[in-house]
Structure formats: C-alpha cells, structure tokens
Amino acid sequence: MSQDAAAAANRLRLALDMFATGEALARQRMRRLHPEWTASEIDEQIAAWLRERPGAENGDGEGRPVEWTSRVK
C-alpha cells in the first residue's frame, strides 16, 4: 500500500471513529434527558437525528445542492 493510500485509509478510519463517538454521545445524552425511553425509542430518535439534523438538510457539504447526475458524464 502506498503512503498516500495508507494516509487516506487512516483518515477514513479516524472519520468513522469520530462518527461512532458522536453517535454514542448523542445516545448517552438522550438516555440522560429521557430515562423513560426504551432502547428502541432511542434508536428511532438517533435515526431521525441522522436523517434530519439541523444544518444538514441538504447533506453535510457547503454550497448549493446539485443533482448527482449533473456531475456524472
């Protein structure tokens, strides 16, 4: 594996680890704020948060949304 590929793989691992940590923190916060919620209810809330979190309605990228097909040639 080249150094560039190894660096890219390391960045991806780091990004996935940060995502997992963020999700775990969100779950912990929900448990603290809503101790009456079941694990299933927390799962539903996490899924909703991932789909509709404020500030990422059109994805996480900056700029104006474009259709994916417009970039494929």
C-alpha positions as CSV (number, residue, x, y, z in Angstrom):
1,M,0.0,0.0,0.0
2,S,1.4,3.4,-1.0
3,Q,1.9,6.1,1.6
4,D,-1.0,8.1,0.1
5,A,-3.3,5.2,0.3
6,A,-2.3,4.5,3.8
7,A,-2.9,8.1,4.8
8,A,-6.3,8.1,3.1
9,A,-7.2,4.8,4.9
10,N,-6.1,6.3,8.2
11,R,-8.2,9.4,7.6
12,L,-11.2,7.3,6.8
13,R,-10.7,5.2,10.0
14,L,-10.5,8.4,12.0
15,A,-13.7,9.9,10.4
16,L,-15.6,6.6,11.1
17,D,-14.3,6.6,14.7
18,M,-15.4,10.2,15.2
19,F,-18.9,9.4,13.8
20,A,-19.2,6.4,16.2
21,T,-18.1,8.6,19.1
22,G,-20.7,11.3,18.1
23,E,-23.5,8.8,17.9
24,A,-22.5,7.3,21.3
25,L,-22.5,10.8,22.9
26,A,-25.9,11.5,21.3
27,R,-27.3,8.2,22.7
28,Q,-25.9,9.0,26.1
29,R,-27.4,12.5,26.1
30,M,-30.8,11.1,25.1
31,R,-30.7,8.5,27.9
32,R,-29.9,11.2,30.4
33,L,-32.6,13.6,29.2
34,H,-35.2,10.8,28.7
35,P,-34.6,8.0,31.1
36,E,-38.1,6.6,30.4
37,W,-37.2,5.9,26.7
38,T,-36.6,2.3,25.7
39,A,-33.5,1.3,23.6
40,S,-35.9,1.1,20.6
41,E,-37.1,4.6,21.1
42,I,-33.5,5.9,21.4
43,D,-32.7,4.0,18.2
44,E,-35.6,5.7,16.4
45,Q,-34.5,9.1,17.7
46,I,-30.9,8.5,16.6
47,A,-32.1,7.5,13.1
48,A,-34.3,10.6,12.9
49,W,-31.4,12.8,14.0
50,L,-29.1,11.4,11.4
51,R,-31.7,12.0,8.7
52,E,-32.9,15.4,9.7
53,R,-30.3,17.1,12.0
54,P,-30.4,20.9,11.8
55,G,-27.9,22.4,9.4
56,A,-27.6,19.3,7.2
57,E,-30.9,19.2,5.4
58,N,-29.1,19.0,2.1
59,G,-26.2,17.0,3.2
60,D,-23.0,18.0,5.1
61,G,-21.3,19.8,2.2
62,E,-21.2,23.6,1.9
63,G,-22.6,25.3,-1.1
64,R,-25.7,24.9,-3.1
65,P,-27.2,21.5,-3.6
66,V,-26.9,20.0,-7.1
67,E,-28.2,16.8,-8.6
68,W,-25.6,14.0,-8.6
69,T,-26.5,13.1,-12.2
70,S,-25.4,16.6,-13.3
71,R,-21.8,15.7,-12.4
72,V,-21.7,12.3,-14.0
73,K,-20.5,12.2,-17.6
